């Protein structure tokens, strides 16, 4: 059984994005996934590792880590054994395979991929763009985006926008409401790709009902009625037909899978 105060601890002498991505992907594989992530970035001393491991021991959890500095990796392994907790070296086996195969040593500085280069700034700009133009807040974003996502509520538009942004793709998204007229910006010529996100009605009903429960709202709300869902999907289908855009059914797809399809389509057009 999991509780809301259950966490997996992520430790890194850089930012820790790699380890957290692996942990989040793991959490999503479980139905009872009410598990949070606590990230400790830019670890520099062995004392920090001692404090974190003690905390993990007290909370009956485990650690996922990416530590490039050899002394910090050794310390993490020692402390995990001493405190009898599990610590998963996320990159260690892969790095060792690289060393053994190509007879090469890693660079000593942690976070090599976080070097402030053009790609890094491109990702930051894309994330800021996704936040600014989320949920149709400003229709100007429909003309400025690399990718525009359209779909009814709960088709993963926002998390997908952020995921694509981390790949450097400026993404705007627009919710489709029943019998709503699309903004003219959606049909104006622009150097972008519009993608429609659709979903099976039964699957959407289940998601929306669960969402209402989480918010403490009655499940009989119009938002989670099959009639409302069918109206919204009908409007969405009409929009997508008018735009003649690619359409992806997200019913049984993870964010990563949908993003992968979108990125593949982008390379083909």
Secondary structure, DSSP 8 states (H G I E B T S, - for coil): ---TT-EEEEEESS--HHHHHHHHHHHTT-SS---EEEEE-S---HHHHHHHHHHHHHTT--EEEE--SHHHHHHHHHHHHHHT--EEETTHHHHHHHHHHH-----SSS-GGGSSSHHHHHHHHHHHHHHHTGGGS-TTHHHH-SEEEEESTTSSHHHHHHHHHTTT--EEEEE--TT----GGGTS--S-EEEEEE--HHHHHHHHHHHHHHTT--TTSGGG-HHHHHHHHHHHHHHHHHHT-EEEE-TT--HHHHHHHHHHHHHH-
